[in-house]
Amino acid sequence: MPLYHKLGDFPQKRHTQFEKPNGGFYYEQLFGTEGFHGHSSLSYHVHRPTQVKEILNSYPVEPKIAIGKNIKSLLFKGFELKPENDFLDSRKAMLVNKDCIIGLAAPKESLRNYFYKNADADEMLFIHKGKGKLRTMLGNIPFEYGDYLIIPRGIIYQIEFETEENRLFYVESYSPFYTPKRYKNQSGQHLEHSPFCERDFILPSELETHDEKGDFLIKIKKEGMIHEVVYATHPFDVVGWDGYNFPYGFSIHNFEPITGRVHQPPPVHQTFETATFVVCSFCPRLYDYHPKAIPAPYNHSNIDSDEVLYYVDGDFMSRNNIEQGHITLHPKGIPHGPAPGAMERSIGHKETQELAVMVDTFRPLMVTEEAMGLDDGQYYKSWTE
């Protein structure tokens, strides 16, 4: 997201001396993505951000694959995922490929005993149930029901919940999340036809600066492993930063749907994009207003992508027996469309209150053992009459 932001204090000129009030210097760190080519920020630390005291343990967290090459449409009952106390333990991968991990989490407790960093992937956390605060090295972001949290790789964070019932849908992406190019001008500003704009982003605030030495455990995810690394100083010791690479939030309720006289294709709902998949938000909206309009989507073939839908709220008119927290997978290779009777039922309806998140991947997804434990076993037959 090419949006400049700043917090705290920093020198007027980058890569120059920044003196502490009581003597000594703050330590500058470039926090960038895609090498030195992508978005970056410069942060200034009380202590050197490089002080590793010990590596305690390393253990694998790679998902176990149940179906490697899938042709079956599947439905997973996400709310049947059992809550767990620990934030990382609660995260369960459902669908994976070489580009991303799509999963669910139901953490009961805040992440306080350690800090977390994903060294491989940018993260998108969608808050289905729960409220709290994302605490990061570059500032804090409040969140609630319906918020997307975009966390660039390398961000050290903790997450605090005000609630015990928390349900998250998440995506880990090995390429950065951006807002769609067609919504922006050459300089990156969102255009008038964009369904959201810069005012809608929830930017980091409340910069925490801890001047503390000790043993600070950071769990770092890298190449399918969790490495438990002990740092000598508190990771939230930034006195100021500025730049373009930082976490931010966006509420799905601030997405303004694009409608038309006849049914609009899924790209009008696009919210984020990466090099390998897109994310769309299906929000409450008026239906098509042609006198002969069919509000239900037309049948379409998944030739180039796997389609994942996470159902958040409301009545999803194109399907039967869909509930909150369900995930459907429509794999490439076979067409899909409205459930029998859904097209006819939709005629004459003026609006929908549905709320859902869609992820379309350009490469096929593998199905994990965790996902198959939530499989309804019948969904692929749901189009038969």
TORKOL-4160 file (C-alpha; in steps of 0.2 Angstrom, whole numbers, padded with zeros to 4 digits, m for minus):
385
<pt num="1" X="0000" Y="0000" Z="0000"/>
<pt num="2" X="0009" Y="0016" Z="m0006"/>
<pt num="3" X="0004" Y="0027" Z="0009"/>
<pt num="4" X="0017" Y="0036" Z="0019"/>
<pt num="5" X="0015" Y="0036" Z="0038"/>
<pt num="6" X="0026" Y="0041" Z="0053"/>
<pt num="7" X="0026" Y="0040" Z="0072"/>
<pt num="8" X="0037" Y="0046" Z="0085"/>
<pt num="9" X="0054" Y="0055" Z="0083"/>
<pt num="10" X="0067" Y="0053" Z="0070"/>
<pt num="11" X="0081" Y="0063" Z="0062"/>
<pt num="12" X="0077" Y="0075" Z="0048"/>
<pt num="13" X="0089" Y="0066" Z="0036"/>
<pt num="14" X="0090" Y="0048" Z="0035"/>
<pt num="15" X="0106" Y="0038" Z="0038"/>
<pt num="16" X="0113" Y="0052" Z="0049"/>
<pt num="17" X="0117" Y="0053" Z="0068"/>
<pt num="18" X="0102" Y="0053" Z="0080"/>
<pt num="19" X="0107" Y="0057" Z="0097"/>
<pt num="20" X="0099" Y="0051" Z="0113"/>
<pt num="21" X="0095" Y="0065" Z="0126"/>
<pt num="22" X="0106" Y="0058" Z="0139"/>
<pt num="23" X="0120" Y="0053" Z="0127"/>
<pt num="24" X="0124" Y="0040" Z="0114"/>
<pt num="25" X="0114" Y="0036" Z="0098"/>
<pt num="26" X="0098" Y="0028" Z="0093"/>
<pt num="27" X="0100" Y="0013" Z="0081"/>
<pt num="28" X="0093" Y="0015" Z="0063"/>
<pt num="29" X="0085" Y="m0001" Z="0055"/>
<pt num="30" X="0079" Y="m0002" Z="0037"/>
<pt num="31" X="0063" Y="m0013" Z="0037"/>
<pt num="32" X="0059" Y="m0017" Z="0019"/>
<pt num="33" X="0052" Y="m0030" Z="0007"/>
<pt num="34" X="0057" Y="m0037" Z="m0009"/>
<pt num="35" X="0075" Y="m0033" Z="m0006"/>
<pt num="36" X="0078" Y="m0015" Z="m0008"/>
<pt num="37" X="0066" Y="m0013" Z="m0021"/>
<pt num="38" X="0049" Y="m0014" Z="m0012"/>
<pt num="39" X="0040" Y="m0003" Z="0001"/>
<pt num="40" X="0051" Y="0001" Z="0016"/>
<pt num="41" X="0051" Y="0010" Z="0033"/>
<pt num="42" X="0066" Y="0017" Z="0043"/>
<pt num="43" X="0064" Y="0014" Z="0062"/>
<pt num="44" X="0075" Y="0020" Z="0076"/>
<pt num="45" X="0079" Y="0009" Z="0091"/>
<pt num="46" X="0084" Y="0012" Z="0109"/>
<pt num="47" X="0095" Y="m0003" Z="0108"/>
<pt num="48" X="0103" Y="m0013" Z="0093"/>
<pt num="49" X="0089" Y="m0024" Z="0086"/>
<pt num="50" X="0102" Y="m0037" Z="0082"/>
<pt num="51" X="0106" Y="m0044" Z="0100"/>
<pt num="52" X="0102" Y="m0063" Z="0100"/>
<pt num="53" X="0106" Y="m0071" Z="0116"/>
<pt num="54" X="0101" Y="m0089" Z="0113"/>
<pt num="55" X="0091" Y="m0100" Z="0101"/>
<pt num="56" X="0082" Y="m0112" Z="0113"/>
<pt num="57" X="0072" Y="m0124" Z="0101"/>
<pt num="58" X="0066" Y="m0126" Z="0084"/>
<pt num="59" X="0052" Y="m0137" Z="0078"/>
<pt num="60" X="0042" Y="m0141" Z="0062"/>
<pt num="61" X="0024" Y="m0133" Z="0060"/>
<pt num="62" X="0022" Y="m0138" Z="0042"/>
<pt num="63" X="0004" Y="m0143" Z="0038"/>
<pt num="64" X="0000" Y="m0162" Z="0035"/>
<pt num="65" X="m0008" Y="m0164" Z="0018"/>
<pt num="66" X="m0023" Y="m0176" Z="0016"/>
<pt num="67" X="m0027" Y="m0172" Z="m0002"/>
<pt num="68" X="m0012" Y="m0167" Z="m0013"/>
<pt num="69" X="m0021" Y="m0166" Z="m0030"/>
<pt num="70" X="m0039" Y="m0161" Z="m0027"/>
<pt num="71" X="m0054" Y="m0161" Z="m0039"/>
<pt num="72" X="m0068" Y="m0161" Z="m0026"/>
<pt num="73" X="m0078" Y="m0146" Z="m0020"/>
<pt num="74" X="m0078" Y="m0146" Z="m0002"/>
<pt num="75" X="m0086" Y="m0138" Z="0013"/>
<pt num="76" X="m0078" Y="m0136" Z="0030"/>
<pt num="77" X="m0088" Y="m0132" Z="0046"/>
<pt num="78" X="m0076" Y="m0119" Z="0053"/>
<pt num="79" X="m0085" Y="m0115" Z="0069"/>
<pt num="80" X="m0082" Y="m0134" Z="0074"/>
<pt num="81" X="m0063" Y="m0130" Z="0076"/>
<pt num="82" X="m0060" Y="m0131" Z="0094"/>
<pt num="83" X="m0053" Y="m0116" Z="0103"/>
<pt num="84" X="m0036" Y="m0116" Z="0111"/>
<pt num="85" X="m0028" Y="m0105" Z="0123"/>
<pt num="86" X="m0012" Y="m0101" Z="0114"/>
<pt num="87" X="m0012" Y="m0090" Z="0098"/>
<pt num="88" X="0000" Y="m0100" Z="0088"/>
<pt num="89" X="m0007" Y="m0117" Z="0093"/>
<pt num="90" X="m0024" Y="m0111" Z="0088"/>
<pt num="91" X="m0019" Y="m0107" Z="0071"/>
<pt num="92" X="m0024" Y="m0122" Z="0059"/>
<pt num="93" X="m0019" Y="m0123" Z="0041"/>
<pt num="94" X="m0034" Y="m0128" Z="0030"/>
<pt num="95" X="m0028" Y="m0126" Z="0012"/>
<pt num="96" X="m0010" Y="m0123" Z="0006"/>
<pt num="97" X="0000" Y="m0122" Z="m0010"/>
<pt num="98" X="0017" Y="m0115" Z="m0014"/>
<pt num="99" X="0011" Y="m0097" Z="m0013"/>
<pt num="100" X="0000" Y="m0096" Z="0003"/>
<pt num="101" X="m0008" Y="m0104" Z="0018"/>
<pt num="102" X="m0026" Y="m0102" Z="0021"/>
<pt num="103" X="m0032" Y="m0106" Z="0039"/>
<pt num="104" X="m0043" Y="m0103" Z="0054"/>
<pt num="105" X="m0039" Y="m0099" Z="0072"/>
<pt num="106" X="m0049" Y="m0099" Z="0088"/>
<pt num="107" X="m0037" Y="m0092" Z="0101"/>
<pt num="108" X="m0045" Y="m0090" Z="0119"/>
<pt num="109" X="m0030" Y="m0080" Z="0127"/>
<pt num="110" X="m0020" Y="m0065" Z="0122"/>
<pt num="111" X="m0002" Y="m0067" Z="0116"/>
<pt num="112" X="0008" Y="m0061" Z="0131"/>
<pt num="113" X="0022" Y="m0074" Z="0135"/>
<pt num="114" X="0031" Y="m0072" Z="0119"/>
<pt num="115" X="0032" Y="m0061" Z="0103"/>
<pt num="116" X="0029" Y="m0068" Z="0086"/>
<pt num="117" X="0037" Y="m0064" Z="0069"/>
<pt num="118" X="0033" Y="m0072" Z="0052"/>
<pt num="119" X="0049" Y="m0071" Z="0042"/>
<pt num="120" X="0042" Y="m0079" Z="0027"/>
<pt num="121" X="0025" Y="m0072" Z="0024"/>
<pt num="122" X="0014" Y="m0057" Z="0025"/>
<pt num="123" X="m0001" Y="m0061" Z="0035"/>
<pt num="124" X="m0019" Y="m0056" Z="0033"/>
<pt num="125" X="m0030" Y="m0059" Z="0049"/>
<pt num="126" X="m0049" Y="m0057" Z="0047"/>
<pt num="127" X="m0058" Y="m0054" Z="0063"/>
<pt num="128" X="m0074" Y="m0064" Z="0063"/>
<pt num="129" X="m0077" Y="m0064" Z="0081"/>
<pt num="130" X="m0067" Y="m0054" Z="0094"/>
<pt num="131" X="m0061" Y="m0037" Z="0099"/>
<pt num="132" X="m0044" Y="m0031" Z="0105"/>
<pt num="133" X="m0027" Y="m0023" Z="0100"/>
<pt num="134" X="m0013" Y="m0029" Z="0088"/>
<pt num="135" X="0003" Y="m0023" Z="0097"/>
<pt num="136" X="0018" Y="m0021" Z="0085"/>
<pt num="137" X="0035" Y="m0014" Z="0085"/>
<pt num="138" X="0029" Y="0000" Z="0074"/>
<pt num="139" X="0013" Y="0004" Z="0084"/>
<pt num="140" X="m0003" Y="m0003" Z="0089"/>
<pt num="141" X="m0020" Y="m0005" Z="0080"/>
<pt num="142" X="m0037" Y="m0008" Z="0088"/>
<pt num="143" X="m0048" Y="m0021" Z="0080"/>
<pt num="144" X="m0065" Y="m0028" Z="0080"/>
<pt num="145" X="m0078" Y="m0039" Z="0071"/>
<pt num="146" X="m0075" Y="m0037" Z="0052"/>
<pt num="147" X="m0058" Y="m0030" Z="0052"/>
<pt num="148" X="m0044" Y="m0036" Z="0041"/>
<pt num="149" X="m0027" Y="m0034" Z="0048"/>
<pt num="150" X="m0012" Y="m0034" Z="0036"/>
<pt num="151" X="0004" Y="m0038" Z="0044"/>
<pt num="152" X="0020" Y="m0037" Z="0033"/>
<pt num="153" X="0033" Y="m0051" Z="0035"/>
<pt num="154" X="0046" Y="m0047" Z="0048"/>
<pt num="155" X="0034" Y="m0037" Z="0059"/>
<pt num="156" X="0036" Y="m0042" Z="0077"/>
<pt num="157" X="0019" Y="m0042" Z="0086"/>
<pt num="158" X="0008" Y="m0048" Z="0100"/>
<pt num="159" X="m0011" Y="m0048" Z="0100"/>
<pt num="160" X="m0022" Y="m0044" Z="0114"/>
<pt num="161" X="m0040" Y="m0049" Z="0115"/>
<pt num="162" X="m0053" Y="m0041" Z="0126"/>
<pt num="163" X="m0064" Y="m0056" Z="0122"/>
<pt num="164" X="m0063" Y="m0075" Z="0125"/>
<pt num="165" X="m0073" Y="m0080" Z="0110"/>
<pt num="166" X="m0061" Y="m0076" Z="0095"/>
<pt num="167" X="m0063" Y="m0083" Z="0078"/>
<pt num="168" X="m0050" Y="m0078" Z="0064"/>
<pt num="169" X="m0049" Y="m0082" Z="0046"/>
<pt num="170" X="m0031" Y="m0080" Z="0040"/>
<pt num="171" X="m0020" Y="m0080" Z="0025"/>
<pt num="172" X="m0001" Y="m0081" Z="0025"/>
<pt num="173" X="0006" Y="m0075" Z="0008"/>
<pt num="174" X="0023" Y="m0077" Z="0001"/>
<pt num="175" X="0021" Y="m0061" Z="m0009"/>
<pt num="176" X="0016" Y="m0045" Z="m0002"/>
<pt num="177" X="m0002" Y="m0039" Z="0000"/>
<pt num="178" X="m0007" Y="m0023" Z="m0011"/>
<pt num="179" X="m0023" Y="m0015" Z="m0015"/>
<pt num="180" X="m0029" Y="m0018" Z="m0033"/>
<pt num="181" X="m0019" Y="m0008" Z="m0046"/>
<pt num="182" X="m0035" Y="m0004" Z="m0056"/>
<pt num="183" X="m0041" Y="0006" Z="m0041"/>
<pt num="184" X="m0025" Y="0018" Z="m0041"/>
<pt num="185" X="m0017" Y="0031" Z="m0051"/>
<pt num="186" X="0001" Y="0031" Z="m0057"/>
<pt num="187" X="0007" Y="0038" Z="m0040"/>
<pt num="188" X="m0003" Y="0025" Z="m0030"/>
<pt num="189" X="m0018" Y="0036" Z="m0024"/>
<pt num="190" X="m0035" Y="0028" Z="m0024"/>
<pt num="191" X="m0046" Y="0034" Z="m0038"/>
<pt num="192" X="m0064" Y="0040" Z="m0037"/>
<pt num="193" X="m0071" Y="0023" Z="m0043"/>
<pt num="194" X="m0062" Y="0013" Z="m0030"/>
<pt num="195" X="m0074" Y="0005" Z="m0017"/>
<pt num="196" X="m0063" Y="0012" Z="m0003"/>
<pt num="197" X="m0050" Y="0025" Z="0000"/>
<pt num="198" X="m0035" Y="0030" Z="0011"/>
<pt num="199" X="m0047" Y="0037" Z="0024"/>
<pt num="200" X="m0053" Y="0020" Z="0027"/>
<pt num="201" X="m0037" Y="0012" Z="0033"/>
<pt num="202" X="m0033" Y="0010" Z="0051"/>
<pt num="203" X="m0015" Y="0015" Z="0053"/>
<pt num="204" X="m0003" Y="0011" Z="0068"/>
<pt num="205" X="m0004" Y="0023" Z="0083"/>
<pt num="206" X="0001" Y="0022" Z="0101"/>
<pt num="207" X="0019" Y="0019" Z="0098"/>
<pt num="208" X="0026" Y="0009" Z="0113"/>
<pt num="209" X="0044" Y="0012" Z="0117"/>
<pt num="210" X="0052" Y="0000" Z="0130"/>
<pt num="211" X="0069" Y="0003" Z="0136"/>
<pt num="212" X="0072" Y="m0014" Z="0144"/>
<pt num="213" X="0086" Y="m0027" Z="0144"/>
<pt num="214" X="0083" Y="m0045" Z="0149"/>
<pt num="215" X="0077" Y="m0061" Z="0140"/>
<pt num="216" X="0063" Y="m0058" Z="0127"/>
<pt num="217" X="0057" Y="m0074" Z="0118"/>
<pt num="218" X="0052" Y="m0071" Z="0100"/>
<pt num="219" X="0045" Y="m0086" Z="0090"/>
<pt num="220" X="0050" Y="m0084" Z="0072"/>
<pt num="221" X="0042" Y="m0094" Z="0058"/>
<pt num="222" X="0053" Y="m0098" Z="0044"/>
<pt num="223" X="0053" Y="m0112" Z="0031"/>
<pt num="224" X="0040" Y="m0122" Z="0040"/>
<pt num="225" X="0049" Y="m0121" Z="0057"/>
<pt num="226" X="0046" Y="m0111" Z="0073"/>
<pt num="227" X="0062" Y="m0105" Z="0080"/>
<pt num="228" X="0062" Y="m0099" Z="0098"/>
<pt num="229" X="0075" Y="m0085" Z="0099"/>
<pt num="230" X="0079" Y="m0075" Z="0115"/>
<pt num="231" X="0083" Y="m0057" Z="0112"/>
<pt num="232" X="0093" Y="m0046" Z="0124"/>
<pt num="233" X="0081" Y="m0031" Z="0123"/>
<pt num="234" X="0063" Y="m0028" Z="0122"/>
<pt num="235" X="0058" Y="m0029" Z="0103"/>
<pt num="236" X="0046" Y="m0014" Z="0106"/>
<pt num="237" X="0060" Y="m0001" Z="0108"/>
<pt num="238" X="0057" Y="0010" Z="0093"/>
<pt num="239" X="0056" Y="0029" Z="0097"/>
<pt num="240" X="0051" Y="0034" Z="0079"/>
<pt num="241" X="0049" Y="0028" Z="0062"/>
<pt num="242" X="0043" Y="0033" Z="0045"/>
<pt num="243" X="0040" Y="0025" Z="0028"/>
<pt num="244" X="0028" Y="0014" Z="0018"/>
<pt num="245" X="0030" Y="m0003" Z="0025"/>
<pt num="246" X="0020" Y="m0006" Z="0041"/>
<pt num="247" X="0004" Y="m0015" Z="0047"/>
<pt num="248" X="m0013" Y="m0008" Z="0045"/>
<pt num="249" X="m0031" Y="m0012" Z="0047"/>
<pt num="250" X="m0046" Y="m0011" Z="0035"/>
<pt num="251" X="m0065" Y="m0014" Z="0040"/>
<pt num="252" X="m0075" Y="m0025" Z="0028"/>
<pt num="253" X="m0089" Y="m0014" Z="0033"/>
<pt num="254" X="m0081" Y="0001" Z="0024"/>
<pt num="255" X="m0080" Y="m0008" Z="0007"/>
<pt num="256" X="m0093" Y="0001" Z="m0004"/>
<pt num="257" X="m0100" Y="m0012" Z="m0016"/>
<pt num="258" X="m0100" Y="m0009" Z="m0035"/>
<pt num="259" X="m0117" Y="m0014" Z="m0043"/>
<pt num="260" X="m0125" Y="m0014" Z="m0060"/>
<pt num="261" X="m0140" Y="m0017" Z="m0070"/>
<pt num="262" X="m0135" Y="m0035" Z="m0072"/>
<pt num="263" X="m0125" Y="m0047" Z="m0062"/>
<pt num="264" X="m0107" Y="m0040" Z="m0059"/>
<pt num="265" X="m0092" Y="m0052" Z="m0059"/>
<pt num="266" X="m0082" Y="m0056" Z="m0044"/>
<pt num="267" X="m0068" Y="m0044" Z="m0048"/>
<pt num="268" X="m0079" Y="m0029" Z="m0043"/>
<pt num="269" X="m0078" Y="m0036" Z="m0025"/>
<pt num="270" X="m0059" Y="m0036" Z="m0025"/>
<pt num="271" X="m0050" Y="m0029" Z="m0010"/>
<pt num="272" X="m0032" Y="m0035" Z="m0010"/>
<pt num="273" X="m0021" Y="m0043" Z="m0022"/>
<pt num="274" X="m0004" Y="m0052" Z="m0022"/>
<pt num="275" X="0006" Y="m0059" Z="m0037"/>
<pt num="276" X="m0002" Y="m0076" Z="m0034"/>
<pt num="277" X="m0020" Y="m0074" Z="m0028"/>
<pt num="278" X="m0033" Y="m0061" Z="m0024"/>
<pt num="279" X="m0045" Y="m0057" Z="m0010"/>
<pt num="280" X="m0063" Y="m0051" Z="m0012"/>
<pt num="281" X="m0076" Y="m0044" Z="0000"/>
<pt num="282" X="m0094" Y="m0049" Z="m0003"/>
<pt num="283" X="m0104" Y="m0035" Z="0007"/>
<pt num="284" X="m0122" Y="m0030" Z="0009"/>
<pt num="285" X="m0128" Y="m0022" Z="m0007"/>
<pt num="286" X="m0142" Y="m0018" Z="m0019"/>
<pt num="287" X="m0145" Y="m0032" Z="m0032"/>
<pt num="288" X="m0145" Y="m0029" Z="m0050"/>
<pt num="289" X="m0159" Y="m0018" Z="m0057"/>
<pt num="290" X="m0162" Y="m0023" Z="m0075"/>
<pt num="291" X="m0180" Y="m0028" Z="m0076"/>
<pt num="292" X="m0175" Y="m0046" Z="m0081"/>
<pt num="293" X="m0160" Y="m0047" Z="m0069"/>
<pt num="294" X="m0155" Y="m0063" Z="m0061"/>
<pt num="295" X="m0147" Y="m0058" Z="m0045"/>
<pt num="296" X="m0139" Y="m0075" Z="m0042"/>
<pt num="297" X="m0122" Y="m0078" Z="m0050"/>
<pt num="298" X="m0121" Y="m0087" Z="m0066"/>
<pt num="299" X="m0113" Y="m0104" Z="m0068"/>
<pt num="300" X="m0094" Y="m0102" Z="m0071"/>
<pt num="301" X="m0079" Y="m0113" Z="m0074"/>
<pt num="302" X="m0064" Y="m0113" Z="m0063"/>
<pt num="303" X="m0051" Y="m0115" Z="m0076"/>
<pt num="304" X="m0037" Y="m0104" Z="m0069"/>
<pt num="305" X="m0040" Y="m0103" Z="m0051"/>
<pt num="306" X="m0046" Y="m0112" Z="m0035"/>
<pt num="307" X="m0060" Y="m0102" Z="m0026"/>
<pt num="308" X="m0061" Y="m0102" Z="m0007"/>
<pt num="309" X="m0076" Y="m0093" Z="0001"/>
<pt num="310" X="m0077" Y="m0090" Z="0020"/>
<pt num="311" X="m0094" Y="m0086" Z="0025"/>
<pt num="312" X="m0095" Y="m0072" Z="0039"/>
<pt num="313" X="m0113" Y="m0067" Z="0041"/>
<pt num="314" X="m0131" Y="m0065" Z="0033"/>
<pt num="315" X="m0140" Y="m0076" Z="0020"/>
<pt num="316" X="m0128" Y="m0081" Z="0006"/>
<pt num="317" X="m0141" Y="m0082" Z="m0008"/>
<pt num="318" X="m0132" Y="m0093" Z="m0020"/>
<pt num="319" X="m0130" Y="m0108" Z="m0008"/>
<pt num="320" X="m0141" Y="m0119" Z="0002"/>
<pt num="321" X="m0138" Y="m0123" Z="0021"/>
<pt num="322" X="m0123" Y="m0111" Z="0023"/>
<pt num="323" X="m0119" Y="m0105" Z="0040"/>
<pt num="324" X="m0107" Y="m0093" Z="0049"/>
<pt num="325" X="m0089" Y="m0100" Z="0048"/>
<pt num="326" X="m0091" Y="m0112" Z="0034"/>
<pt num="327" X="m0078" Y="m0112" Z="0021"/>
<pt num="328" X="m0081" Y="m0119" Z="0003"/>
<pt num="329" X="m0068" Y="m0124" Z="m0009"/>
<pt num="330" X="m0072" Y="m0124" Z="m0028"/>
<pt num="331" X="m0057" Y="m0131" Z="m0037"/>
<pt num="332" X="m0051" Y="m0128" Z="m0054"/>
<pt num="333" X="m0056" Y="m0140" Z="m0067"/>
<pt num="334" X="m0075" Y="m0141" Z="m0064"/>
<pt num="335" X="m0088" Y="m0128" Z="m0066"/>
<pt num="336" X="m0099" Y="m0122" Z="m0051"/>
<pt num="337" X="m0113" Y="m0110" Z="m0048"/>
<pt num="338" X="m0129" Y="m0107" Z="m0038"/>
<pt num="339" X="m0136" Y="m0122" Z="m0029"/>
<pt num="340" X="m0152" Y="m0130" Z="m0036"/>
<pt num="341" X="m0167" Y="m0117" Z="m0034"/>
<pt num="342" X="m0155" Y="m0103" Z="m0029"/>
<pt num="343" X="m0156" Y="m0094" Z="m0046"/>
<pt num="344" X="m0175" Y="m0095" Z="m0046"/>
<pt num="345" X="m0177" Y="m0089" Z="m0028"/>
<pt num="346" X="m0166" Y="m0074" Z="m0031"/>
<pt num="347" X="m0177" Y="m0067" Z="m0045"/>
<pt num="348" X="m0186" Y="m0051" Z="m0038"/>
<pt num="349" X="m0175" Y="m0049" Z="m0023"/>
<pt num="350" X="m0169" Y="m0031" Z="m0021"/>
<pt num="351" X="m0154" Y="m0033" Z="m0009"/>
<pt num="352" X="m0143" Y="m0045" Z="0000"/>
<pt num="353" X="m0136" Y="m0044" Z="0018"/>
<pt num="354" X="m0122" Y="m0057" Z="0014"/>
<pt num="355" X="m0105" Y="m0055" Z="0021"/>
<pt num="356" X="m0091" Y="m0066" Z="0015"/>
<pt num="357" X="m0072" Y="m0066" Z="0011"/>
<pt num="358" X="m0066" Y="m0074" Z="m0005"/>
<pt num="359" X="m0048" Y="m0080" Z="m0009"/>
<pt num="360" X="m0045" Y="m0085" Z="m0027"/>
<pt num="361" X="m0028" Y="m0093" Z="m0029"/>
<pt num="362" X="m0020" Y="m0095" Z="m0046"/>
<pt num="363" X="m0012" Y="m0112" Z="m0042"/>
<pt num="364" X="m0022" Y="m0127" Z="m0035"/>
<pt num="365" X="m0023" Y="m0129" Z="m0016"/>
<pt num="366" X="m0019" Y="m0144" Z="m0006"/>
<pt num="367" X="m0031" Y="m0150" Z="0008"/>
<pt num="368" X="m0024" Y="m0153" Z="0025"/>
<pt num="369" X="m0028" Y="m0166" Z="0038"/>
<pt num="370" X="m0035" Y="m0152" Z="0049"/>
<pt num="371" X="m0047" Y="m0147" Z="0036"/>
<pt num="372" X="m0053" Y="m0164" Z="0033"/>
<pt num="373" X="m0058" Y="m0165" Z="0051"/>
<pt num="374" X="m0071" Y="m0152" Z="0048"/>
<pt num="375" X="m0077" Y="m0158" Z="0031"/>
<pt num="376" X="m0096" Y="m0161" Z="0029"/>
<pt num="377" X="m0093" Y="m0175" Z="0017"/>
<pt num="378" X="m0107" Y="m0171" Z="0005"/>
<pt num="379" X="m0104" Y="m0154" Z="m0002"/>
<pt num="380" X="m0097" Y="m0160" Z="m0019"/>
<pt num="381" X="m0114" Y="m0168" Z="m0023"/>
<pt num="382" X="m0125" Y="m0152" Z="m0018"/>
<pt num="383" X="m0128" Y="m0147" Z="m0036"/>
<pt num="384" X="m0137" Y="m0163" Z="m0041"/>
<pt num="385" X="m0156" Y="m0163" Z="m0042"/>
